[in-house]
Structure formats: C-alpha cells, structure tokens
Amino acid sequence: MKKKQEPKYHCTNGALVNRETDRPISEDEPVMIFRGQDKHAVSVLEYYQKLCKDANHRDSVDERIKAFKEFAREHHGRMKEPDSATVYA
C-alpha cells in the first residue's frame, strides 16, 4: 500500500504490517477498512475521534479525516454507500 493510502500500515506478503514496529496484524484479528469514496466514512471517523482519549491518536485521526474530506471534494461523483458483497462461510 502506498503511504498516502494508509500511513500507519503497509502490506507485505498479503498481511497488513505496522510501519513503526514492522509487526503484522494477526490473521485472526478483524480489520475494517474505510475507503475514501464511502460517503459515511468521514462521519464515522469524526465520531471515533471524539472517543479517543490520547491526543496523539486524535491528531492522527484528524489527519485521516482531512484526507478523506479532500478526496470527497476532489471526487464528489465517486462518493457512494458501498455495496459490499458478504463472503462469510
């Protein structure tokens, strides 16, 4: 993954890896990714930010919110409610 897409993680051999610690996220740990074109993402991120106690983390979330808002401004026609296919066994 490009650093612009997700500054905290990169992808190595199909795993999400923390850039700072170089440790992968365990395969049994759920992960949810919000895309820039998701019209609900900014609202969810803003709510999440309000719940954060750590100032550094709040600042990091704020940077992602700014990036999502910029994407929405530049790509208004691509904004939508995603139509995810459910792939559960």
Rosetta blueprint (number, residue, H / E / L):
1 M L
2 K L
3 K L
4 K L
5 Q L
6 E L
7 P L
8 K L
9 Y E
10 H E
11 C E
12 T E
13 N L
14 G L
15 A E
16 L E
17 V E
18 N E
19 R L
20 E L
21 T L
22 D L
23 R L
24 P E
25 I L
26 S L
27 E L
28 D L
29 E L
30 P L
31 V L
32 M L
33 I L
34 F L
35 R L
36 G L
37 Q L
38 D E
39 K L
40 H L
41 A H
42 V H
43 S H
44 V H
45 L H
46 E H
47 Y H
48 Y H
49 Q H
50 K H
51 L H
52 C L
53 K L
54 D L
55 A H
56 N H
57 H H
58 R H
59 D H
60 S H
61 V H
62 D H
63 E H
64 R H
65 I H
66 K H
67 A H
68 F H
69 K H
70 E H
71 F H
72 A H
73 R H
74 E H
75 H L
76 H H
77 G H
78 R H
79 M L
80 K E
81 E L
82 P L
83 D L
84 S L
85 A L
86 T L
87 V L
88 Y L
89 A L
